[in-house]
Amino acid sequence: MRILGIETSCDETSAALLEFRGDYFRILSNVIFSSVKLHAKYGGIVPEVAARKQMENIMIVLGRALKKRISNSRYSIVNIQRPDYICVTNGPGLITSLRVGVETAKALSYAWTKPLVAVNHLEGHIYANAIFDSDTRAKASTGRQFLALNKIQTPRLQIPKWKFPVLALIVSGGHTQLVLMKDHLKYRVIGETQDDAAGEAFDKVAKILGLSYPGGPEISRLVKKGDATKVDLPRPMINSGDYNFSFSGIKTAVLYKTIEKKIRKEDMCASFQEACVNVLVNKTIKAAVAHNAKMIILGGGVAANERLRALLKYEVCNKLCKTELLMPDIGMAGDNAAMIAFAGYYRIKNKMFSDWRKIRTEANLRLDGRSIGQ
């Protein structure tokens, strides 16, 4: 079967086509348009600007994913080779951006008479770990103010068999959560940020230090020349006795210390990153031990952070040698439609289809607020 995935939860516009046969799958295409360069001049994402750019590009992205040139003619969209199923992100995210993808998916479901599946964006980040392939290439799109990532067709890959219970650490610009899974699609959030998400804190600290947007890559660039021991920063809630997080205090400490005295940006970036990563890894290890996790999964845009990946791997190897660690390929850490299609695959297996007339976009959709079959 072939599954079309659509992802428009934030500033990216993505469509992917995955083919499943027995215990194997292939990524036939995974196309992403990002308007990050457009938002850089504003110092962050402007929801209305993001949605307008997505409206301009959704048909182009679909055309490339389906390897067809799609015009405004209804015949070109109706008569192309159709996938067997359509999966779309319906939350959480920016409400206007979500609607671009959802309304497009509804139209395709109606026009093609194909089943539609609503997918939670965060479960997409979890299932990005099932896609082990780093054949992702980036190139600037000529004459456009955004980046185009194109996934060339991959060889046949085996669908991985996960060992449950699974503990997923989701770290992105909008979310920081520890999610316990007893089986596929069965989620329980056991810890989450009480204020800023980790990725949001990276962006805000970058702004405090006068760095450009997005802040994560800028901080990662300066960290290489910095000393993480130079600035003493707090580790909020590290010994709170639960699995919740807080990052606003670290951000505020950075602000005060930069006002008090002159500190090299490289050292501040390294110290800030170390504080955040320490808390994330410490809480993850404690939760994995308490819940006897057989597998730990890392997901979200911040999963691309080298220090987070290295420290998590080190701690798992030294303290949980019998626990398997999965981390997404760097090209799969950010928002993309392939991960949405893969998450949708498990919903399709469980016949969890959605009536296209009843699908709603939800900016604050939770993983544990959605029952099996909904």
LUMRO-923810 format. One record per residue (C-alpha): residue in three letters; x, y, z. Coordinates in nm, 4 decimals. Example, Ala and Ser with C-alpha at 12.3 -4.5 7.8 and 13.67 -1.06 7.14 Angstrom:
% LUMRO-923810
+------+----------+----------+----------+
: type :     east :    north :       up :
+------+----------+----------+----------+
:  Ala :   1.2300 :  -0.4500 :   0.7800 :
:  Ser :   1.3670 :  -0.1060 :   0.7140 :
+------+----------+----------+----------+
END
This chain:
% LUMRO-923810
+------+----------+----------+----------+
: type :     east :    north :       up :
+------+----------+----------+----------+
:  Met :   0.0000 :   0.0000 :   0.0000 :
:  Arg :   0.1032 :   0.3601 :  -0.0597 :
:  Ile :   0.0509 :   0.6311 :   0.2021 :
:  Leu :   0.0585 :   1.0050 :   0.1346 :
:  Gly :   0.1661 :   1.2100 :   0.4359 :
:  Ile :   0.1016 :   1.5849 :   0.4741 :
:  Glu :   0.2644 :   1.8024 :   0.7432 :
:  Thr :   0.2015 :   2.1771 :   0.7953 :
:  Ser :   0.1998 :   2.2216 :   1.1732 :
:  Cys :   0.4502 :   2.5084 :   1.1878 :
:  Asp :   0.6536 :   2.6860 :   0.9185 :
:  Glu :   0.7385 :   2.3814 :   0.7059 :
:  Thr :   0.5228 :   2.2550 :   0.4205 :
:  Ser :   0.5865 :   1.8872 :   0.3575 :
:  Ala :   0.4429 :   1.5937 :   0.1652 :
:  Ala :   0.5777 :   1.2398 :   0.1449 :
:  Leu :   0.4857 :   0.9156 :  -0.0264 :
:  Leu :   0.5710 :   0.5884 :   0.1487 :
:  Glu :   0.5180 :   0.2371 :   0.0171 :
:  Phe :   0.4597 :  -0.0578 :   0.2530 :
:  Arg :   0.4826 :  -0.4226 :   0.1491 :
:  Gly :   0.4757 :  -0.6908 :   0.4161 :
:  Asp :   0.7496 :  -0.6193 :   0.6699 :
:  Tyr :   0.9249 :  -0.3660 :   0.4465 :
:  Phe :   0.8775 :  -0.0073 :   0.3351 :
:  Arg :   1.0319 :   0.2505 :   0.1039 :
:  Ile :   1.0317 :   0.6279 :   0.1049 :
:  Leu :   0.9326 :   0.7136 :  -0.2500 :
:  Ser :   0.9531 :   1.0866 :  -0.1771 :
:  Asn :   0.9783 :   1.3286 :   0.1144 :
:  Val :   0.9625 :   1.6926 :   0.0081 :
:  Ile :   0.9956 :   1.9818 :   0.2531 :
:  Phe :   0.9704 :   2.3562 :   0.1926 :
:  Ser :   1.0822 :   2.5638 :   0.4902 :
:  Ser :   1.0256 :   2.9384 :   0.5192 :
:  Val :   1.2855 :   2.9754 :   0.7954 :
:  Lys :   1.4798 :   3.2381 :   0.6005 :
:  Leu :   1.1639 :   3.4419 :   0.5622 :
:  His :   1.0981 :   3.4361 :   0.9373 :
:  Ala :   1.4594 :   3.5128 :   1.0298 :
:  Lys :   1.4096 :   3.8840 :   0.9650 :
:  Tyr :   1.1283 :   3.8869 :   1.2233 :
:  Gly :   1.3352 :   3.7018 :   1.4829 :
:  Gly :   1.0819 :   3.4193 :   1.4993 :
:  Ile :   0.7848 :   3.2566 :   1.3309 :
:  Val :   0.4927 :   3.4829 :   1.2402 :
:  Pro :   0.1884 :   3.2489 :   1.2176 :
:  Glu :   0.0044 :   3.4473 :   0.9494 :
:  Val :   0.3160 :   3.4721 :   0.7319 :
:  Ala :   0.3821 :   3.0990 :   0.7742 :
:  Ala :   0.0280 :   3.0027 :   0.6735 :
:  Arg :   0.0262 :   3.2300 :   0.3690 :
:  Lys :   0.3538 :   3.0817 :   0.2463 :
:  Gln :   0.2149 :   2.7316 :   0.2997 :
:  Met :  -0.0944 :   2.8143 :   0.0961 :
:  Glu :   0.1344 :   2.9232 :  -0.1875 :
:  Asn :   0.3430 :   2.6074 :  -0.1770 :
:  Ile :   0.1213 :   2.3174 :  -0.0715 :
:  Met :   0.0318 :   2.2205 :  -0.4292 :
:  Ile :   0.3932 :   2.2497 :  -0.5449 :
:  Val :   0.5050 :   2.0246 :  -0.2601 :
:  Leu :   0.2326 :   1.7700 :  -0.3354 :
:  Gly :   0.3263 :   1.7707 :  -0.7008 :
:  Arg :   0.6899 :   1.6971 :  -0.6257 :
:  Ala :   0.6011 :   1.4282 :  -0.3728 :
:  Leu :   0.3713 :   1.2576 :  -0.6234 :
:  Lys :   0.6255 :   1.3217 :  -0.8994 :
:  Lys :   0.3681 :   1.5097 :  -1.1037 :
:  Arg :   0.3295 :   1.8706 :  -1.2080 :
:  Ile :   0.0030 :   1.9812 :  -1.0471 :
:  Ser :  -0.1712 :   2.2877 :  -1.1852 :
:  Asn :  -0.4840 :   2.4628 :  -1.0625 :
:  Ser :  -0.6960 :   2.2432 :  -1.2876 :
:  Arg :  -0.9068 :   1.9983 :  -1.0914 :
:  Tyr :  -0.8452 :   1.7320 :  -1.3548 :
:  Ser :  -0.4718 :   1.7216 :  -1.2914 :
:  Ile :  -0.5226 :   1.6536 :  -0.9201 :
:  Val :  -0.8025 :   1.4002 :  -0.9727 :
:  Asn :  -0.6397 :   1.2017 :  -1.2513 :
:  Ile :  -0.2884 :   1.1446 :  -1.1152 :
:  Gln :  -0.1921 :   0.8078 :  -0.9676 :
:  Arg :  -0.3561 :   0.8035 :  -0.6271 :
:  Pro :  -0.2162 :   0.6738 :  -0.2985 :
:  Asp :  -0.4176 :   0.4195 :  -0.1021 :
:  Tyr :  -0.4400 :   0.6338 :   0.2126 :
:  Ile :  -0.3874 :   0.9956 :   0.3174 :
:  Cys :  -0.2406 :   1.0931 :   0.6561 :
:  Val :  -0.2322 :   1.4516 :   0.7815 :
:  Thr :  -0.1189 :   1.6344 :   1.0948 :
:  Asn :  -0.4188 :   1.7862 :   1.2732 :
:  Gly :  -0.2352 :   1.9104 :   1.5835 :
:  Pro :  -0.0655 :   2.0356 :   1.7877 :
:  Gly :   0.0773 :   2.3405 :   1.6121 :
:  Leu :  -0.0117 :   2.6793 :   1.4671 :
:  Ile :  -0.3836 :   2.6683 :   1.3983 :
:  Thr :  -0.3722 :   2.8547 :   1.0655 :
:  Ser :  -0.0862 :   2.6383 :   0.9411 :
:  Leu :  -0.2583 :   2.3184 :   1.0499 :
:  Arg :  -0.5675 :   2.4168 :   0.8544 :
:  Val :  -0.3699 :   2.4453 :   0.5308 :
:  Gly :  -0.2683 :   2.0802 :   0.5517 :
:  Val :  -0.5953 :   1.9483 :   0.6914 :
:  Glu :  -0.8195 :   2.1241 :   0.4386 :
:  Thr :  -0.5941 :   2.0070 :   0.1550 :
:  Ala :  -0.6083 :   1.6492 :   0.2843 :
:  Lys :  -0.9874 :   1.6677 :   0.3166 :
:  Ala :  -1.0182 :   1.7826 :  -0.0443 :
:  Leu :  -0.7937 :   1.5014 :  -0.1676 :
:  Ser :  -0.9798 :   1.2421 :   0.0394 :
:  Tyr :  -1.3089 :   1.3566 :  -0.1127 :
:  Ala :  -1.1775 :   1.3880 :  -0.4695 :
:  Trp :  -0.9948 :   1.0566 :  -0.4660 :
:  Thr :  -1.2427 :   0.8716 :  -0.2385 :
:  Lys :  -0.9500 :   0.7551 :  -0.0267 :
:  Pro :  -0.9482 :   0.6971 :   0.3522 :
:  Leu :  -0.8143 :   0.9839 :   0.5632 :
:  Val :  -0.6167 :   0.9458 :   0.8869 :
:  Ala :  -0.5535 :   1.2272 :   1.1371 :
:  Val :  -0.2097 :   1.2067 :   1.3016 :
:  Asn :  -0.0761 :   1.3828 :   1.6106 :
:  His :   0.2375 :   1.5789 :   1.5222 :
:  Leu :   0.4216 :   1.4496 :   1.8302 :
:  Glu :   0.3591 :   1.0842 :   1.7471 :
:  Gly :   0.5134 :   1.1677 :   1.4122 :
:  His :   0.8345 :   1.2690 :   1.5915 :
:  Ile :   0.8258 :   0.9410 :   1.7822 :
:  Tyr :   0.7885 :   0.7324 :   1.4659 :
:  Ala :   1.0613 :   0.9263 :   1.2860 :
:  Asn :   1.2859 :   0.6799 :   1.4702 :
:  Ala :   1.1480 :   0.3975 :   1.2574 :
:  Ile :   1.2999 :   0.5549 :   0.9461 :
:  Phe :   1.6677 :   0.4663 :   0.9447 :
:  Asp :   1.8064 :   0.6373 :   0.6398 :
:  Ser :   2.0279 :   0.9441 :   0.6164 :
:  Asp :   2.0005 :   1.0006 :   0.2419 :
:  Thr :   1.8581 :   1.3493 :   0.2874 :
:  Arg :   2.0044 :   1.6396 :   0.0949 :
:  Ala :   1.9409 :   2.0109 :   0.1257 :
:  Lys :   1.9695 :   2.2745 :  -0.1411 :
:  Ala :   1.8590 :   2.6335 :  -0.1803 :
:  Ser :   1.5515 :   2.6658 :  -0.3988 :
:  Thr :   1.6264 :   2.9058 :  -0.6832 :
:  Gly :   1.4424 :   3.2353 :  -0.6626 :
:  Arg :   1.2642 :   3.1499 :  -0.3386 :
:  Gln :   1.3063 :   3.2639 :   0.0202 :
:  Phe :   1.2961 :   2.9183 :   0.1714 :
:  Leu :   1.4940 :   2.5985 :   0.1831 :
:  Ala :   1.3940 :   2.2884 :  -0.0090 :
:  Leu :   1.4787 :   1.9438 :   0.1256 :
:  Asn :   1.4206 :   1.6548 :  -0.1110 :
:  Lys :   1.4294 :   1.2904 :  -0.0179 :
:  Ile :   1.5347 :   1.0741 :  -0.3067 :
:  Gln :   1.3802 :   0.7274 :  -0.3296 :
:  Thr :   1.5309 :   0.4927 :  -0.0728 :
:  Pro :   1.6020 :   0.1213 :  -0.1001 :
:  Arg :   1.3651 :  -0.1179 :   0.0726 :
:  Leu :   1.3920 :  -0.0911 :   0.4517 :
:  Gln :   1.2610 :  -0.3274 :   0.7173 :
:  Ile :   0.9882 :  -0.2047 :   0.9508 :
:  Pro :   1.1560 :  -0.2142 :   1.2937 :
:  Lys :   1.0129 :  -0.4170 :   1.5797 :
:  Trp :   1.0110 :  -0.2101 :   1.8977 :
:  Lys :   1.0490 :  -0.3509 :   2.2474 :
:  Phe :   0.7922 :  -0.2192 :   2.4930 :
:  Pro :   0.7640 :  -0.0382 :   2.7239 :
:  Val :   0.9183 :   0.2484 :   2.5283 :
:  Leu :   1.0123 :   0.5830 :   2.6819 :
:  Ala :   1.0117 :   0.8715 :   2.4328 :
:  Leu :   1.1820 :   1.2043 :   2.4995 :
:  Ile :   1.0272 :   1.4615 :   2.2661 :
:  Val :   1.2223 :   1.7874 :   2.2512 :
:  Ser :   1.1224 :   2.0625 :   2.0089 :
:  Gly :   1.0527 :   2.4331 :   1.9835 :
:  Gly :   0.7000 :   2.3916 :   2.1157 :
:  His :   0.7153 :   2.0787 :   2.3312 :
:  Thr :   0.9293 :   1.8977 :   2.5846 :
:  Gln :   0.7729 :   1.5736 :   2.7063 :
:  Leu :   0.8534 :   1.2299 :   2.8397 :
:  Val :   0.6034 :   0.9828 :   2.6964 :
:  Leu :   0.5623 :   0.6232 :   2.8102 :
:  Met :   0.4347 :   0.3741 :   2.5513 :
:  Lys :   0.3093 :   0.0286 :   2.6502 :
:  Asp :   0.2362 :  -0.0525 :   2.2850 :
:  His :   0.2052 :   0.1220 :   1.9499 :
:  Leu :  -0.0249 :   0.4266 :   1.9697 :
:  Lys :  -0.0719 :   0.3907 :   2.3473 :
:  Tyr :   0.0732 :   0.7023 :   2.5064 :
:  Arg :   0.0990 :   0.8345 :   2.8610 :
:  Val :   0.2719 :   1.1661 :   2.9229 :
:  Ile :   0.4656 :   1.1200 :   3.2486 :
:  Gly :   0.6550 :   1.4488 :   3.2366 :
:  Glu :   0.6493 :   1.7780 :   3.0485 :
:  Thr :   0.7744 :   2.1341 :   3.0645 :
:  Gln :   0.5992 :   2.3642 :   3.3075 :
:  Asp :   0.6912 :   2.6762 :   3.1088 :
:  Asp :   0.9184 :   2.7126 :   2.8036 :
:  Ala :   0.9969 :   2.4186 :   2.5785 :
:  Ala :   1.3680 :   2.3438 :   2.5426 :
:  Gly :   1.3768 :   2.4535 :   2.1786 :
:  Glu :   1.1958 :   2.7751 :   2.2667 :
:  Ala :   1.4560 :   2.8451 :   2.5368 :
:  Phe :   1.7341 :   2.7989 :   2.2794 :
:  Asp :   1.5707 :   3.0559 :   2.0510 :
:  Lys :   1.5147 :   3.3058 :   2.3329 :
:  Val :   1.8692 :   3.2751 :   2.4670 :
:  Ala :   2.0021 :   3.3227 :   2.1152 :
:  Lys :   1.8000 :   3.6433 :   2.0931 :
:  Ile :   1.9377 :   3.7634 :   2.4290 :
:  Leu :   2.2888 :   3.7064 :   2.2961 :
:  Gly :   2.2159 :   3.8871 :   1.9704 :
:  Leu :   2.2273 :   3.5755 :   1.7545 :
:  Ser :   2.0104 :   3.5199 :   1.4492 :
:  Tyr :   1.7007 :   3.2999 :   1.4232 :
:  Pro :   1.6686 :   3.0030 :   1.4496 :
:  Gly :   1.8693 :   2.9998 :   1.7710 :
:  Gly :   1.9448 :   2.6287 :   1.8021 :
:  Pro :   2.1853 :   2.6006 :   1.5079 :
:  Glu :   2.3502 :   2.9329 :   1.6008 :
:  Ile :   2.4142 :   2.8199 :   1.9574 :
:  Ser :   2.5438 :   2.4831 :   1.8340 :
:  Arg :   2.7864 :   2.6669 :   1.6057 :
:  Leu :   2.9308 :   2.8819 :   1.8867 :
:  Val :   2.9415 :   2.5961 :   2.1379 :
:  Lys :   3.2327 :   2.4406 :   1.9501 :
:  Lys :   3.4547 :   2.7312 :   2.0574 :
:  Gly :   3.3131 :   2.7660 :   2.4093 :
:  Asp :   3.3828 :   2.6309 :   2.7586 :
:  Ala :   3.0765 :   2.4853 :   2.9320 :
:  Thr :   3.2366 :   2.5287 :   3.2776 :
:  Lys :   3.2857 :   2.9057 :   3.2515 :
:  Val :   2.9328 :   3.0093 :   3.3534 :
:  Asp :   2.7463 :   2.8572 :   3.6475 :
:  Leu :   2.3830 :   2.8173 :   3.5432 :
:  Pro :   2.0967 :   2.6497 :   3.7346 :
:  Arg :   1.9476 :   2.3093 :   3.6522 :
:  Pro :   1.5796 :   2.3774 :   3.7337 :
:  Met :   1.3732 :   2.0865 :   3.8715 :
:  Ile :   1.6571 :   1.8388 :   3.8264 :
:  Asn :   1.5845 :   1.6980 :   4.1746 :
:  Ser :   1.2101 :   1.7706 :   4.1829 :
:  Gly :   1.1169 :   1.4066 :   4.2334 :
:  Asp :   0.9021 :   1.3975 :   3.9196 :
:  Tyr :   0.9702 :   1.3975 :   3.5455 :
:  Asn :   0.8643 :   1.7528 :   3.4669 :
:  Phe :   1.0916 :   2.0207 :   3.3227 :
:  Ser :   1.1453 :   2.3958 :   3.3473 :
:  Phe :   1.3660 :   2.6030 :   3.1193 :
:  Ser :   1.2542 :   2.9615 :   3.1803 :
:  Gly :   1.4841 :   2.9872 :   3.4842 :
:  Ile :   1.7923 :   2.8996 :   3.2802 :
:  Lys :   1.6929 :   3.1592 :   3.0220 :
:  Thr :   1.6487 :   3.4266 :   3.2915 :
:  Ala :   1.9845 :   3.3372 :   3.4488 :
:  Val :   2.1520 :   3.3884 :   3.1111 :
:  Leu :   1.9893 :   3.7317 :   3.0819 :
:  Tyr :   2.1042 :   3.8453 :   3.4277 :
:  Lys :   2.4586 :   3.7160 :   3.3869 :
:  Thr :   2.5015 :   3.8905 :   3.0519 :
:  Ile :   2.3886 :   4.2160 :   3.2165 :
:  Glu :   2.6158 :   4.1733 :   3.5209 :
:  Lys :   2.9421 :   4.1178 :   3.3369 :
:  Lys :   3.0883 :   4.0628 :   2.9959 :
:  Ile :   3.0993 :   3.6953 :   2.9070 :
:  Arg :   3.2136 :   3.5431 :   2.5803 :
:  Lys :   2.9123 :   3.4358 :   2.3768 :
:  Glu :   3.0816 :   3.1059 :   2.3027 :
:  Asp :   3.1172 :   3.0264 :   2.6750 :
:  Met :   2.7613 :   3.1334 :   2.7538 :
:  Cys :   2.6231 :   2.9183 :   2.4718 :
:  Ala :   2.8228 :   2.6160 :   2.5866 :
:  Ser :   2.7170 :   2.6616 :   2.9500 :
:  Phe :   2.3513 :   2.7130 :   2.8576 :
:  Gln :   2.3436 :   2.4090 :   2.6319 :
:  Glu :   2.5075 :   2.1947 :   2.8997 :
:  Ala :   2.2516 :   2.3024 :   3.1608 :
:  Cys :   1.9581 :   2.2146 :   2.9341 :
:  Val :   2.1034 :   1.8841 :   2.8205 :
:  Asn :   2.1922 :   1.7811 :   3.1769 :
:  Val :   1.8309 :   1.8225 :   3.2882 :
:  Leu :   1.6867 :   1.6446 :   2.9830 :
:  Val :   1.9156 :   1.3427 :   3.0118 :
:  Asn :   1.8960 :   1.3201 :   3.3920 :
:  Lys :   1.5146 :   1.3091 :   3.3912 :
:  Thr :   1.5067 :   1.0616 :   3.1023 :
:  Ile :   1.7391 :   0.8154 :   3.2741 :
:  Lys :   1.5424 :   0.8355 :   3.6008 :
:  Ala :   1.2128 :   0.7765 :   3.4191 :
:  Ala :   1.3549 :   0.4855 :   3.2202 :
:  Val :   1.4748 :   0.3136 :   3.5376 :
:  Ala :   1.1472 :   0.3721 :   3.7235 :
:  His :   0.9323 :   0.2404 :   3.4390 :
:  Asn :   1.1657 :  -0.0417 :   3.3299 :
:  Ala :   1.1856 :   0.0913 :   2.9746 :
:  Lys :   1.3285 :  -0.1556 :   2.7252 :
:  Met :   1.3797 :   0.1155 :   2.4670 :
:  Ile :   1.4435 :   0.4910 :   2.4815 :
:  Ile :   1.3474 :   0.7071 :   2.1850 :
:  Leu :   1.4588 :   1.0634 :   2.1120 :
:  Gly :   1.2417 :   1.2849 :   1.8906 :
:  Gly :   1.1807 :   1.6447 :   1.7874 :
:  Gly :   1.3861 :   1.9188 :   1.6264 :
:  Val :   1.6236 :   1.9463 :   1.9247 :
:  Ala :   1.7050 :   1.5765 :   1.8709 :
:  Ala :   1.9534 :   1.7053 :   1.6126 :
:  Asn :   2.1621 :   1.8649 :   1.8913 :
:  Glu :   2.4998 :   1.6889 :   1.9003 :
:  Arg :   2.5573 :   1.7306 :   2.2740 :
:  Leu :   2.2132 :   1.5938 :   2.3631 :
:  Arg :   2.2674 :   1.2901 :   2.1429 :
:  Ala :   2.6169 :   1.2268 :   2.2789 :
:  Leu :   2.5295 :   1.2611 :   2.6490 :
:  Leu :   2.2116 :   1.0537 :   2.6190 :
:  Lys :   2.4038 :   0.7783 :   2.4421 :
:  Tyr :   2.6793 :   0.7881 :   2.7060 :
:  Glu :   2.4368 :   0.7701 :   2.9997 :
:  Val :   2.2289 :   0.4900 :   2.8469 :
:  Cys :   2.5393 :   0.2837 :   2.7698 :
:  Asn :   2.6765 :   0.3297 :   3.1232 :
:  Lys :   2.3603 :   0.3117 :   3.3341 :
:  Leu :   2.1104 :   0.1188 :   3.1216 :
:  Cys :   2.3238 :  -0.1224 :   2.9230 :
:  Lys :   2.0261 :  -0.3510 :   2.8507 :
:  Thr :   1.8100 :  -0.0666 :   2.7206 :
:  Glu :   1.8110 :   0.0087 :   2.3490 :
:  Leu :   1.8447 :   0.3719 :   2.2385 :
:  Leu :   1.6935 :   0.5009 :   1.9145 :
:  Met :   1.7740 :   0.8457 :   1.7786 :
:  Pro :   1.6444 :   0.9802 :   1.4462 :
:  Asp :   1.8733 :   1.0563 :   1.1568 :
:  Ile :   1.9515 :   1.4282 :   1.1571 :
:  Gly :   1.7472 :   1.4739 :   0.8394 :
:  Met :   1.4433 :   1.3208 :   1.0117 :
:  Ala :   1.4646 :   1.5171 :   1.3387 :
:  Gly :   1.2840 :   1.8226 :   1.2032 :
:  Asp :   0.9253 :   1.8410 :   1.0805 :
:  Asn :   0.8621 :   1.6234 :   0.7745 :
:  Ala :   0.5736 :   1.4328 :   0.6207 :
:  Ala :   0.7485 :   1.0947 :   0.6077 :
:  Met :   0.7216 :   1.0629 :   0.9852 :
:  Ile :   0.3503 :   1.1508 :   0.9656 :
:  Ala :   0.2920 :   0.8827 :   0.7028 :
:  Phe :   0.4804 :   0.6272 :   0.9125 :
:  Ala :   0.2807 :   0.7070 :   1.2266 :
:  Gly :  -0.0320 :   0.6854 :   1.0133 :
:  Tyr :   0.0695 :   0.3369 :   0.9006 :
:  Tyr :   0.0033 :   0.2030 :   1.2504 :
:  Arg :  -0.3324 :   0.3809 :   1.2654 :
:  Ile :  -0.4242 :   0.2287 :   0.9292 :
:  Lys :  -0.3295 :  -0.1184 :   1.0570 :
:  Asn :  -0.5740 :  -0.0616 :   1.3433 :
:  Lys :  -0.8403 :   0.0737 :   1.1034 :
:  Met :  -0.8381 :   0.4094 :   1.2822 :
:  Phe :  -0.9738 :   0.6175 :   0.9959 :
:  Ser :  -1.1250 :   0.9638 :   1.0237 :
:  Asp :  -1.4376 :   1.1011 :   0.8595 :
:  Trp :  -1.2996 :   1.3888 :   0.6509 :
:  Arg :  -1.6051 :   1.5965 :   0.7404 :
:  Lys :  -1.5340 :   1.5685 :   1.1131 :
:  Ile :  -1.1578 :   1.6183 :   1.1389 :
:  Arg :  -1.0732 :   1.9272 :   1.3419 :
:  Thr :  -0.7454 :   2.1113 :   1.3833 :
:  Glu :  -0.6357 :   2.1457 :   1.7455 :
:  Ala :  -0.3487 :   2.3778 :   1.8375 :
:  Asn :  -0.3006 :   2.2070 :   2.1760 :
:  Leu :  -0.3819 :   1.8472 :   2.0834 :
:  Arg :  -0.2332 :   1.6082 :   2.3400 :
:  Leu :  -0.0931 :   1.2623 :   2.2871 :
:  Asp :  -0.2603 :   1.1183 :   2.5938 :
:  Gly :  -0.5895 :   1.2951 :   2.5325 :
:  Arg :  -0.6756 :   1.0806 :   2.2345 :
:  Ser :  -0.8047 :   0.7278 :   2.2736 :
:  Ile :  -0.7425 :   0.4392 :   2.0386 :
:  Gly :  -0.9929 :   0.4455 :   1.7562 :
:  Gln :  -1.0682 :   0.8160 :   1.7744 :
+------+----------+----------+----------+
END
